[in-house]
């Protein structure tokens, strides 16, 4: 991961943390990523990279995300929504 982008995770919003994860996986600067970028056509994501994003999100947010959620990973914005839902569900427990 680019150390210049690495900031204390807890101080960052869920959105920024997800964008940083996607940036790391697709090897692009976070600042260049559009939340509406299509993961496959715009960023070249394949199923293995999607799994890597899923694993990094589980580690970053300390939640379990079922692989079925990968179907919702179409745009960066949708990955953020998955993270927010999982964290809200965790807080409700």
PyMOL commands that set and color helices and strands:
alter all, ss='L'
color gray80, all
select helices_A, chain A and resi 9-11+14-26+30-32+47-61+67-72+76-92
alter helices_A, ss='H'
color red, helices_A
deselect
rebuild
show_as cartoon
